[in-house]
Amino acid sequence: MKKAVPVLLVVFFLLSVAAVLFVKMKTNTSVSAESIVHAKDKETLKEYFPVPEFALVNQRGQTQTLSSFRNTVWVANFIFTQCKTICPLMTAKMVQLQKKLPTSDIQFVSFSVDPEHDTPEVLNTYANKWAPEEKRWTLFSTDEKQLNQLTQGLRITAQKTPGQIDPIMHSSVFLLIDKNGFVRGMFDSDDRKDFKRLEEAVKSMTAGSPEVPLPENGIELYHALSCANCHEDASLAPALGALVGSKRELETGLLATADDAYVRESILVPQAKRVRGYPLQMPAYDTLTSKQVDALISYISSLKSNNAAVGSAEIASDVVCHMKVRIDSSALKISTDAGVFYFCSQYCLERFTKTPHAFIH
Ligand code: HEC
């Protein structure tokens, strides 16, 4: 009788361990996307696990399933449109990636983690704001059940965090998925080296096509790099209109004068002097040539404040880049059957005339 107690305890202990392991295997919660991304011995391009089945409505109002992506390589992430912290940064990176990879044999997918708010119409507006001419980008509205299946199956964290600046916390990982629906890599969009690896991995899995060089001209660069998408939205980033020459209050409480060197540093090492009051991080544009940075600086210096208080002019929004444009006799505009459209520059006007339907909704 005396011996039976320890034996029973050992048996009970072993059974408990087995039960815990079984539950972990079943739910897969032991491996998160982050732990794979940061694993020391991370294997690139191995077959990690399959994408769970789904049937979701995209921003164009069409239902698509996992099999719609058979035979194509795709890059996926999770975002929500009302997010003020990491999503604009992730989307700016997504759009840069799309521009860097002009090949037609790749698709880009963003799943919304906000089923309540992000309807196909809301996602359509978001897609048109960030990348109006991009046909390879699909944004899916989700429902709670399928969102849970996807995040669990893909090891992505997505959690409601009421009361925080962003009411949903989620992973900033980008996934690379092959033609058979297998996740072949997970990449941290916050880590420049890892994100560059994603670009290389995509190139190795697709036929590829010659890279399109970035423009050299300030205004074209400003648009090509999505600067306006954050800087024309006061809830995301400061307006750059009257920046040069002004005093800036930094997160540290110090003041800085916004001269050329300040603007240069803001573009190359944005984390060096953060402006107070913006939880969002600006991406670093440190792969630009010094000529391109100079061009951006002189473009920013040429921007006039479009503050409505300056003069009594009415303000319109450029349908291409969403910059605010003062409606006066010198404003660039086009009259179409769908109405009158104003532009910040000849560059946006030309983009509009090439594919007006991409901008009129
Ligand atoms: C994803 C959003 C985002 C994008 C895209 C972005 N920025 Fe920013 N930028 C910010 C935020 C947020 C701040 C304020 C916080 C900080 O200083 O980092 C900022 C700050 C700045 C500042 C300092 C502004 C001030 O008031 O002192 C400059 C200059 C600037 N950005 C230029 C650019 C240029 C040029 C581009 C495009 C090449 C760009 N930004 C793209 C979000 C963005």
Boltz pocket constraint, residues with backbone or C-beta under 6 A from the ligand:
constraints:
  - pocket:
      binder: B
      contacts: [[A, 88], [A, 89], [A, 92], [A, 221], [A, 222], [A, 225], [A, 226], [A, 227], [A, 228], [A, 229], [A, 230], [A, 231], [A, 236], [A, 237], [A, 238], [A, 239], [A, 240], [A, 243], [A, 248], [A, 258], [A, 262], [A, 263], [A, 266], [A, 267], [A, 270], [A, 271], [A, 273], [A, 274], [A, 275], [A, 278], [A, 279], [A, 280], [A, 281], [A, 282], [A, 283], [A, 285], [A, 296]]
      max_distance: 6.0
